[in-house]
């Protein structure tokens, strides 16, 4: 409210931290390994690879520092979520969502003495109690006069990552007509990228189940959203041992029918990325106001550890097929639940912060995928260095589906005990069926 008694819509503010804005990200890399000859043509390599990164940003994460993003400290949620106030229309509502009028501020001070009571904010709320920006929750933020605060550099450059991997590779140079390479990577990628619940430290009283308190961002430190724990690749080329200078060299039939053929293939396998559940019930969660992070569900008490359902995708009577895309669940929605509502009034809700892990809840990952592509090639000599080459290629020889990640937006209609219809279902496959291609050309 300005000096003329007119309400002025709060503006936004950007904060450039003098420390964060001038601090470069830190990266540390290390590796150790050995290589051994198995035969004169084949080698084995075993390597351990690791790295750490601090004060960095992956380009998509949302981690922020609560103070400089105008968030409400979760300790206020724990202390005031069950206290009632009065709305501008006279209804009993949760105090945090109530306007910061003198009457509601008096209730605030009685429940939790010593909190900030900015006079200008209270005066504005008394004059304009129906303004949605003049709530008790907004008054308790670090900068209540601004409707938003952007932590320009501190927000992005606060992430920490660590990567550890065992890499095993067997390779053979061309010998006896065969060359190949097979490599396996077993890794663990830990970080605090992706969604976040709060930019503050979170006390146990503000978390559903009251399990433990968390320092800033530590509740989000888990498998990163791009983690793929197991990756295996193999490729090779094999020249059939028939024809000139090989088996059947003296037979015109063998030379013409079996000589000059070459087989090649590429196989890839990877375990799926981590499942990242979020809470989308009711379109919002009350503890997200003002400016808090992602709403998260809680783990259902006593559910157990196996939240996967319907067996292996693509196999069995309950397997996922094209005809029932988006209808067979991969994750059991009953494994998750709505965080406790500590509000003392039915008019507004105040949910505690969900306790589900940010990624890999119940150890769930997206479905594993594998592909195999192969080729058959034959060269027919014509004259001197000229040759006619025929080639047949097959993509996705095994005709397997490539599965996407399960839909992760959990929600429940409590009155009917029904869940979001798409939660836990896997999207339609992201690849084409088996495909053959034939080609021919002349080399000279």
VENNORHU-V856823 format. One record per backbone hydrogen bond with DSSP energy under -0.5 kcal/mol. NH is the residue of the N-H (numbers start at 1). CO is the residue of the C=O. E is the energy in kcal/mol with one decimal. If there is no record, write none. Layout:
nh=NH co=CO e=E
nh=NH co=CO e=E
This chain:
nh=2 co=6 e=-2.6
nh=5 co=2 e=-2.1
nh=13 co=148 e=-1.7
nh=15 co=150 e=-3.1
nh=16 co=14 e=-0.5
nh=17 co=15 e=-0.8
nh=21 co=17 e=-2.6
nh=22 co=19 e=-0.6
nh=23 co=20 e=-1.2
nh=24 co=22 e=-0.6
nh=26 co=54 e=-2.6
nh=28 co=52 e=-2.5
nh=30 co=50 e=-2.5
nh=32 co=48 e=-2.1
nh=34 co=46 e=-2.2
nh=36 co=44 e=-2.8
nh=38 co=36 e=-0.5
nh=38 co=42 e=-2.3
nh=39 co=42 e=-1.4
nh=43 co=171 e=-2.5
nh=44 co=36 e=-3.1
nh=45 co=169 e=-2.9
nh=46 co=34 e=-2.3
nh=47 co=167 e=-2.8
nh=48 co=32 e=-3.4
nh=49 co=47 e=-0.5
nh=49 co=165 e=-2.5
nh=50 co=30 e=-2.7
nh=51 co=163 e=-2.0
nh=52 co=28 e=-2.3
nh=53 co=161 e=-2.5
nh=54 co=26 e=-2.3
nh=56 co=159 e=-1.9
nh=62 co=194 e=-1.7
nh=66 co=64 e=-0.6
nh=66 co=199 e=-1.6
nh=68 co=65 e=-0.5
nh=69 co=66 e=-1.2
nh=70 co=67 e=-0.9
nh=71 co=66 e=-2.4
nh=72 co=290 e=-0.9
nh=76 co=73 e=-2.0
nh=77 co=73 e=-0.8
nh=78 co=74 e=-2.1
nh=79 co=75 e=-1.8
nh=80 co=76 e=-2.7
nh=81 co=77 e=-1.9
nh=83 co=80 e=-1.8
nh=85 co=93 e=-3.8
nh=87 co=91 e=-3.0
nh=90 co=87 e=-1.8
nh=93 co=85 e=-2.0
nh=93 co=91 e=-0.6
nh=95 co=83 e=-3.2
nh=97 co=94 e=-1.2
nh=98 co=94 e=-0.7
nh=98 co=95 e=-1.0
nh=100 co=134 e=-2.7
nh=101 co=99 e=-1.9
nh=105 co=101 e=-2.7
nh=106 co=102 e=-1.9
nh=107 co=103 e=-1.4
nh=108 co=104 e=-2.1
nh=109 co=105 e=-2.7
nh=110 co=106 e=-1.8
nh=111 co=107 e=-2.0
nh=112 co=108 e=-2.8
nh=115 co=112 e=-0.7
nh=122 co=118 e=-2.1
nh=123 co=119 e=-2.8
nh=124 co=120 e=-1.8
nh=125 co=121 e=-2.2
nh=126 co=122 e=-2.6
nh=127 co=123 e=-1.9
nh=128 co=124 e=-2.6
nh=131 co=128 e=-1.7
nh=134 co=131 e=-1.6
nh=136 co=98 e=-2.5
nh=137 co=96 e=-2.1
nh=139 co=135 e=-2.0
nh=140 co=136 e=-1.4
nh=141 co=138 e=-1.4
nh=144 co=141 e=-0.6
nh=146 co=143 e=-1.8
nh=147 co=11 e=-1.7
nh=148 co=11 e=-0.8
nh=150 co=13 e=-2.9
nh=151 co=149 e=-0.6
nh=152 co=15 e=-1.4
nh=152 co=150 e=-1.6
nh=153 co=15 e=-0.6
nh=155 co=151 e=-2.0
nh=157 co=153 e=-2.1
nh=158 co=56 e=-0.5
nh=158 co=156 e=-1.6
nh=159 co=56 e=-1.9
nh=159 co=156 e=-0.7
nh=161 co=53 e=-2.6
nh=162 co=190 e=-2.7
nh=163 co=51 e=-2.5
nh=164 co=188 e=-1.9
nh=165 co=49 e=-2.4
nh=166 co=186 e=-2.8
nh=167 co=47 e=-3.1
nh=167 co=165 e=-0.5
nh=168 co=184 e=-2.7
nh=169 co=45 e=-2.7
nh=170 co=182 e=-2.8
nh=171 co=43 e=-2.1
nh=172 co=180 e=-2.7
nh=173 co=41 e=-2.0
nh=175 co=178 e=-2.1
nh=178 co=175 e=-2.0
nh=179 co=237 e=-2.2
nh=180 co=172 e=-1.4
nh=181 co=235 e=-2.5
nh=182 co=170 e=-2.8
nh=183 co=233 e=-2.9
nh=184 co=168 e=-2.9
nh=185 co=231 e=-2.7
nh=186 co=166 e=-2.5
nh=187 co=185 e=-0.5
nh=187 co=229 e=-2.7
nh=188 co=164 e=-2.3
nh=190 co=162 e=-2.8
nh=190 co=188 e=-0.6
nh=191 co=222 e=-2.9
nh=192 co=160 e=-1.0
nh=202 co=214 e=-2.0
nh=203 co=201 e=-0.6
nh=206 co=203 e=-1.6
nh=207 co=204 e=-1.4
nh=208 co=353 e=-2.8
nh=210 co=207 e=-2.5
nh=214 co=202 e=-2.9
nh=217 co=200 e=-0.5
nh=218 co=215 e=-1.8
nh=219 co=215 e=-0.6
nh=220 co=217 e=-0.9
nh=221 co=218 e=-1.0
nh=222 co=191 e=-2.4
nh=222 co=220 e=-0.8
nh=224 co=189 e=-2.6
nh=227 co=224 e=-1.5
nh=231 co=185 e=-2.1
nh=232 co=269 e=-3.0
nh=233 co=183 e=-2.5
nh=234 co=267 e=-2.5
nh=235 co=181 e=-2.4
nh=236 co=265 e=-1.9
nh=237 co=179 e=-2.8
nh=238 co=263 e=-3.5
nh=239 co=177 e=-2.7
nh=240 co=238 e=-0.6
nh=240 co=261 e=-1.9
nh=242 co=240 e=-1.7
nh=243 co=247 e=-2.1
nh=246 co=243 e=-2.4
nh=247 co=241 e=-1.4
nh=249 co=246 e=-1.6
nh=251 co=248 e=-1.9
nh=252 co=250 e=-0.6
nh=255 co=251 e=-2.6
nh=256 co=252 e=-2.3
nh=257 co=253 e=-2.7
nh=258 co=254 e=-2.4
nh=259 co=254 e=-1.2
nh=260 co=242 e=-0.8
nh=261 co=258 e=-0.8
nh=262 co=377 e=-2.7
nh=263 co=238 e=-3.3
nh=264 co=375 e=-2.2
nh=265 co=236 e=-1.8
nh=266 co=373 e=-2.8
nh=267 co=234 e=-3.4
nh=268 co=371 e=-2.6
nh=269 co=232 e=-2.7
nh=270 co=369 e=-2.4
nh=271 co=230 e=-2.1
nh=272 co=366 e=-0.9
nh=275 co=364 e=-2.1
nh=278 co=408 e=-2.8
nh=279 co=295 e=-2.5
nh=280 co=278 e=-0.6
nh=280 co=410 e=-3.6
nh=281 co=410 e=-0.6
nh=283 co=280 e=-1.5
nh=284 co=281 e=-1.1
nh=288 co=285 e=-2.3
nh=289 co=286 e=-1.4
nh=292 co=288 e=-2.6
nh=293 co=197 e=-1.6
nh=294 co=196 e=-3.0
nh=298 co=337 e=-2.8
nh=300 co=335 e=-2.7
nh=303 co=300 e=-1.9
nh=307 co=305 e=-1.0
nh=309 co=330 e=-1.5
nh=315 co=312 e=-1.7
nh=319 co=316 e=-1.7
nh=324 co=321 e=-1.3
nh=325 co=322 e=-1.5
nh=326 co=426 e=-0.9
nh=327 co=324 e=-2.1
nh=328 co=324 e=-0.8
nh=329 co=327 e=-0.6
nh=330 co=424 e=-4.0
nh=331 co=424 e=-0.8
nh=332 co=307 e=-3.1
nh=333 co=331 e=-0.6
nh=335 co=332 e=-1.7
nh=336 co=333 e=-1.8
nh=337 co=298 e=-2.5
nh=342 co=340 e=-0.7
nh=342 co=350 e=-2.8
nh=348 co=345 e=-0.6
nh=352 co=340 e=-2.8
nh=353 co=206 e=-2.9
nh=356 co=297 e=-2.1
nh=360 co=275 e=-2.0
nh=361 co=275 e=-0.6
nh=363 co=360 e=-2.4
nh=364 co=361 e=-1.9
nh=366 co=273 e=-3.5
nh=367 co=404 e=-0.5
nh=369 co=270 e=-2.5
nh=371 co=268 e=-2.3
nh=373 co=266 e=-2.6
nh=374 co=394 e=-2.2
nh=375 co=264 e=-2.6
nh=376 co=392 e=-2.7
nh=377 co=262 e=-2.6
nh=378 co=390 e=-2.8
nh=379 co=260 e=-1.0
nh=380 co=378 e=-0.5
nh=380 co=388 e=-3.5
nh=381 co=379 e=-0.6
nh=382 co=386 e=-2.6
nh=383 co=386 e=-0.7
nh=386 co=383 e=-2.9
nh=387 co=443 e=-2.3
nh=388 co=380 e=-3.1
nh=389 co=387 e=-0.5
nh=389 co=441 e=-3.4
nh=390 co=378 e=-2.7
nh=390 co=388 e=-0.5
nh=391 co=439 e=-2.7
nh=392 co=376 e=-2.9
nh=393 co=437 e=-3.1
nh=394 co=374 e=-2.8
nh=395 co=435 e=-2.8
nh=397 co=372 e=-3.3
nh=399 co=396 e=-1.7
nh=403 co=401 e=-0.6
nh=404 co=427 e=-0.5
nh=407 co=425 e=-2.9
nh=410 co=278 e=-2.9
nh=410 co=408 e=-1.2
nh=413 co=418 e=-3.2
nh=414 co=412 e=-1.0
nh=416 co=413 e=-0.7
nh=417 co=413 e=-1.5
nh=418 co=413 e=-1.3
nh=420 co=411 e=-2.5
nh=423 co=420 e=-0.9
nh=424 co=407 e=-3.1
nh=425 co=422 e=-2.1
nh=426 co=328 e=-0.7
nh=427 co=405 e=-0.6
nh=430 co=402 e=-2.7
nh=435 co=395 e=-2.1
nh=437 co=393 e=-2.7
nh=439 co=391 e=-2.6
nh=441 co=389 e=-2.2
nh=443 co=387 e=-3.0
